[in-house]
């Protein structure tokens, strides 16, 4: 596959220069580039950064585009079979084939941009800031070398250069010679088994480049540290700091003023030429910084997430020189080790169970603010309270969204590649240049993260703790940045002298195990803090599988368990096949008869397994060996994948999503696989009183074999409570149902949960466990679910508009005269009769099971469709597919049939 020359439409395109705001303290992002392979643009940096340099044939690119992202923006990959989709089938392999000029990504690429300074302001300084470069870059302005690639290296270091002497009024030229990336050789980004390695290794200014304007004194790195009184939360003290730097060759007196939480700040400092001072304000100097009854920031589900603002400015000789702002939240974060040595986090003095997923950005690091906001809406809808970032650390917007939504962030460096080479036996040691990039990375990330109330800690290692010199460097850099949060040695149960024991475990699994596994007292069972864990394969819904896999790959998916799947793992043979998952599916639910049948069974399994994982950690949060945290591996994917996600790349919620959503309800009723106990869970801080619980054990036809009703249940906030144990029931079929309902004191539904359970459980072969899998020596038998008769389902749907959203309400009903349970009904919204799915979409519930005579109301929220009428699609395990106009107020005719 070759990359074409720039399309003719771009060959002579000219772009208006980025207009730089000259207000003191203004930051202007470079909003577009033109890029070209240095094999084709062989001129020097001085020439390329000069006015009038011809850029015909160069590719236009957005401001934060990696090379691959820019080429994709230009539809540069052309072939009749390519479908203009680099993610379809194994198209990505072809991108790595050399074209006529050699491999595209082994030579540097030029990034060139123009920016305009509208007027000459005496005493004003122009600064150039790079916010992270993969792997490194030589930087030129107007024919002058500003910095070499040794000084602009690494994915995370932020570097600012005073370029005033090389800039002028009018149009200026910035050029960067970006050097090739290799995560094995540089501290950039590697993807290991998450997805294929991007062909360009993410080379480029992935976090963007800014032009800043300031007077003689620059303000940077504002920080607010809050200390909260516990347990009453009645008082907080604030300490405010900011760096003030004199950019001139003469001394200046600078008056630093500002306001924080409504409290005025003022201090005058003397700065020698080139001097930087940390200007501090505390209750000692500014009594108003001792606050009474502050607004407290809480994680989602535990309270509100109010934010405060800090505004500061510096004045020299009566003129504003610079401004800076930040937001922060007042909260307390701490952690300690349980008696068993596992880490427990406390927010505002309250212990909490961390329930999160592992974050993945787009594979090509494409910046998409709308998508990121939608992903946070999914995290909230899932009922999660945390995200773990193993490397791939995000930009400011990510943490702002976490702050506003109350989502906790556990950040850290990534595993493998250069980041952990020095920690591995036989791994390549770091040289002085590596240490400098790592130290700059740690300092830059600490300054980015430390004000965000959502951030609760930093992992200085992942699959391995760093060796002593590197661990000390990281901890010293964090402390130098006044890092106020826990520092964690690694995501594995190993420690460092500086940070102590990690308190985290990483014992697998990463591949299929049965739902009962999670209740075990060993390996990845629900105790302690599990830093990354899941049952492996998460199969998207049919329409997404057809979007990502070729017909041959689709056939192999359901027919050949030993077949390698590029979208399972391109590089790692361990995960390139779905054999453990496929074998379990065939044994437990019956051998698939086709792709649709395979996917229907996969959805049932994914829902059941993901629900069990989170519920097991719920059940043990108050145990003698408590569960303190679980990070589902993963939250999302960097590309369309058959592995490790709660929602797929296309953001189409499927079985795994709704299993997690069910388990993570704020107040929840659940079944325990290990003890047959019925457990109530309260993740809120509020006590619940007078709850009513109903328990039904049902045959496959929905008839009741056992029932129990409990009333007047009081449930303490932030606790779990067993309320009953299912007795042994003789003569149950091979598969049966357990239905659990929880209602408030006034009878309003709180939680409903339906299980399909085997009479004979799965049996695990613990003695043959490895790092990613515990084998099964006996599978449960749920195959009788295949014999469920076709069910009747009636559907009503109406849609209303709320602001920019459409809200569709769907009522599902199974007539009392029906002879069958309607198992696992899934509802989707389409844009028109044959239109695309309305995605992203937030459902109140989905993948629901109803008995004859029952009905349920589901609500979906999604972006308004304008004049296109929504169509509701309903299908299920034993319910035929129906399409209902979204505005219909009458039930459709009952239809019957199988959908798998």
Helices and strands as residue ranges (DSSP letters): H 8-11, E 18-20, E 27-29, E 32-37, H 45-48, E 59-62, H 67-73, H 91-95, E 109-117, E 125-130, E 133-141, E 144-147, E 153-154, E 159-162, G 164-166, E 170-179, E 209-214, E 217-228, E 235-246, E 252-260, E 263-271, E 276-281, G 287-289, E 290-292, E 308-316, E 319-328, E 333-337, E 343-347, E 350-351, E 354-358, H 369-382, E 386-390, H 396-405, E 408-412, H 417-421, H 432-449, E 455-459, H 468-480, E 486-488, G 515-519, E 528-533, H 542-548, H 551-559, H 573-576, H 579-589, H 595-619, E 627-632, H 655-663, E 667-671, E 677-682, E 688-698, E 704-715, E 719-725, E 735-743, E 749-758, E 763-764, G 766-768, E 776-778, G 783-787, E 794-802, E 805-813, E 822-831, E 841-843, E 848-850, E 855-863, E 870-875, E 882-885
